[in-house]
Amino acid sequence: MSTLRKFFRLVLPLCLCLPLFAQKRSDPLTPAEIDQLRDAAMDPEPRMKLYVAFARARLVKLEQMRADPKVTDRAHQTHTMLEEFLTIYNELNDNLDNFEGRKADLRKALKVVIEGDTDFQAKLRAIKGDPRSSKEEAKEYEFVLSSAMETVDSAVDDHRKMLTEQDEIWAHRKKEKS
């Protein structure tokens, strides 16, 4: 019994301290952006506009950073900013799925998202083809860049399909009301 108590006295504090060593995931959204999303929680169009604007802002900031010759850790910053973009973009898709599950009218919101998708694809391709990046530099963010490109490319098709479905659903509902 004494050995068991000693064991628990050693292991219990260690177990309690483990969460302190866990990797912290930071939220890519600023407190102001989070407040804006809270204000637009119920209506899909303004909420999707915000997500598209936040994702676009991350890519614009990324382009500005990459064009700045004074930046010394470009590869690391590119990796971090691409992760932020991808997190926001995935959250955008999760929100679309939630609104679709609630049978909300997503036609206007999807038009904004599809427009953003086109812009995102162009910006991500520009990063991939950036002649200023050395092979060593590109290796540091290659995986997250390819993940972002694949995510956006597959989502474009999903968003267009969803818009077509939404057009059909709402045309049918309008016809039923007549």
C-alpha positions as CSV (number, residue, x, y, z in Angstrom):
1,M,0.0,0.0,0.0
2,S,2.8,2.3,0.8
3,T,4.4,1.8,-2.6
4,L,1.1,2.6,-4.3
5,R,0.8,5.8,-2.4
6,K,4.4,6.8,-3.4
7,F,3.5,6.0,-7.0
8,F,0.4,8.2,-6.9
9,R,2.3,11.0,-5.2
10,L,4.8,11.1,-8.0
11,V,2.4,10.4,-10.9
12,L,-0.5,12.6,-10.0
13,P,1.4,15.9,-10.0
14,L,3.0,14.9,-13.3
15,C,-0.4,14.2,-14.8
16,L,-1.7,17.5,-13.6
17,C,1.2,19.4,-15.2
18,L,0.9,17.6,-18.5
19,P,-1.6,20.1,-20.0
20,L,0.8,22.9,-19.3
21,F,3.2,21.3,-21.7
22,A,0.7,20.7,-24.4
23,Q,1.1,22.7,-27.6
24,K,-0.9,25.8,-27.6
25,R,-3.0,26.5,-30.7
26,S,-3.5,30.1,-31.2
27,D,-6.7,31.5,-32.8
28,P,-5.8,33.3,-36.1
29,L,-8.7,35.7,-35.6
30,T,-8.2,38.9,-33.6
31,P,-10.6,39.8,-30.8
32,A,-12.2,42.5,-33.1
33,E,-12.8,39.9,-35.8
34,I,-14.3,37.5,-33.3
35,D,-16.7,40.3,-32.1
36,Q,-17.7,40.9,-35.8
37,L,-18.5,37.3,-36.3
38,R,-20.6,37.2,-33.1
39,D,-22.6,40.1,-34.4
40,A,-23.2,38.3,-37.6
41,A,-23.9,34.9,-36.1
42,M,-27.4,34.2,-37.4
43,D,-27.3,35.5,-41.0
44,P,-25.2,33.6,-43.5
45,E,-24.4,36.4,-46.0
46,P,-22.7,38.9,-43.6
47,R,-21.0,36.0,-41.8
48,M,-19.5,34.6,-45.0
49,K,-18.5,38.1,-46.2
50,L,-16.5,38.4,-43.0
51,Y,-14.8,35.0,-43.3
52,V,-13.9,35.8,-46.9
53,A,-12.6,39.2,-45.9
54,F,-10.5,37.7,-43.1
55,A,-9.1,35.0,-45.3
56,R,-8.3,37.6,-48.0
57,A,-6.7,39.9,-45.5
58,R,-4.3,37.1,-44.4
59,L,-3.3,36.5,-48.0
60,V,-2.8,40.2,-48.7
61,K,-0.7,40.5,-45.5
62,L,1.3,37.4,-46.7
63,E,1.9,39.0,-50.1
64,Q,3.1,42.2,-48.5
65,M,5.4,40.4,-46.2
66,R,6.9,38.3,-49.0
67,A,7.5,41.5,-51.1
68,D,9.4,43.2,-48.2
69,P,13.1,42.8,-48.7
70,K,13.8,43.5,-45.0
71,V,12.1,40.3,-43.8
72,T,14.6,37.7,-42.7
73,D,12.5,34.7,-41.7
74,R,10.2,34.7,-44.8
75,A,9.8,30.9,-45.0
76,H,8.6,30.7,-41.4
77,Q,6.3,33.6,-41.6
78,T,4.9,32.3,-44.9
79,H,4.2,29.0,-43.2
80,T,2.5,30.6,-40.3
81,M,0.4,32.9,-42.4
82,L,-0.7,30.1,-44.7
83,E,-1.7,28.1,-41.6
84,E,-3.8,31.1,-40.4
85,F,-5.4,31.4,-43.9
86,L,-6.2,27.6,-43.9
87,T,-7.7,27.7,-40.4
88,I,-10.0,30.6,-41.4
89,Y,-10.9,29.0,-44.7
90,N,-11.8,25.7,-43.0
91,E,-13.9,27.6,-40.5
92,L,-15.7,29.3,-43.4
93,N,-16.5,25.9,-44.8
94,D,-17.7,24.6,-41.4
95,N,-20.0,27.6,-41.1
96,L,-21.4,27.0,-44.6
97,D,-22.2,23.4,-43.6
98,N,-23.9,24.5,-40.4
99,F,-26.1,27.0,-42.3
100,E,-26.9,24.4,-44.9
101,G,-27.9,22.0,-42.2
102,R,-30.3,24.7,-40.9
103,K,-31.8,25.0,-44.4
104,A,-30.8,28.6,-44.7
105,D,-30.8,30.5,-47.9
106,L,-27.2,30.5,-48.9
107,R,-27.4,31.9,-52.5
108,K,-26.0,35.4,-51.8
109,A,-23.5,34.1,-49.3
110,L,-22.2,31.4,-51.8
111,K,-21.7,34.0,-54.5
112,V,-19.4,35.9,-52.1
113,V,-17.6,32.8,-51.2
114,I,-17.1,31.6,-54.8
115,E,-15.8,35.1,-55.7
116,G,-13.3,34.8,-52.8
117,D,-12.4,31.2,-53.9
118,T,-11.3,32.5,-57.3
119,D,-9.1,35.2,-55.7
120,F,-7.7,32.7,-53.2
121,Q,-6.7,30.3,-55.9
122,A,-4.9,33.0,-57.8
123,K,-3.0,34.2,-54.8
124,L,-2.0,30.7,-53.7
125,R,-0.7,29.9,-57.2
126,A,1.3,33.1,-57.2
127,I,3.0,32.1,-53.9
128,K,3.8,28.7,-55.4
129,G,5.3,30.2,-58.5
130,D,7.1,33.0,-56.7
131,P,10.6,33.2,-58.3
132,R,12.0,34.9,-55.2
133,S,11.7,31.7,-53.2
134,S,14.6,29.4,-53.0
135,K,14.1,25.7,-52.9
136,E,15.2,25.5,-49.3
137,E,12.8,28.3,-48.4
138,A,9.9,26.7,-50.3
139,K,10.4,23.4,-48.5
140,E,9.5,25.0,-45.1
141,Y,6.0,25.9,-46.3
142,E,5.5,23.5,-49.2
143,F,3.2,21.2,-47.3
144,V,0.9,23.8,-45.9
145,L,0.8,25.6,-49.3
146,S,-0.2,22.4,-51.1
147,S,-2.8,21.7,-48.4
148,A,-4.3,25.2,-48.8
149,M,-4.4,24.9,-52.6
150,E,-6.0,21.4,-52.4
151,T,-8.5,22.6,-49.9
152,V,-9.5,25.7,-51.9
153,D,-9.6,23.8,-55.2
154,S,-11.9,21.0,-53.8
155,A,-14.1,23.6,-52.0
156,V,-14.6,25.6,-55.2
157,D,-16.4,22.6,-56.7
158,D,-18.4,22.0,-53.5
159,H,-19.4,25.7,-53.3
160,R,-20.6,25.7,-56.9
161,K,-22.5,22.5,-56.5
162,M,-24.1,23.9,-53.3
163,L,-25.1,27.1,-55.1
164,T,-26.8,25.1,-57.9
165,E,-28.6,23.0,-55.2
166,Q,-29.6,26.2,-53.4
167,D,-31.0,27.7,-56.6
168,E,-33.1,24.6,-57.3
169,I,-34.4,24.4,-53.7
170,W,-35.4,28.0,-53.5
171,A,-36.9,28.0,-57.0
172,H,-39.0,25.0,-55.9
173,R,-40.1,26.7,-52.7
174,K,-41.0,29.8,-54.7
175,K,-43.0,27.7,-57.1
176,E,-44.9,26.0,-54.2
177,K,-45.9,29.3,-52.7
178,S,-47.4,30.5,-56.0
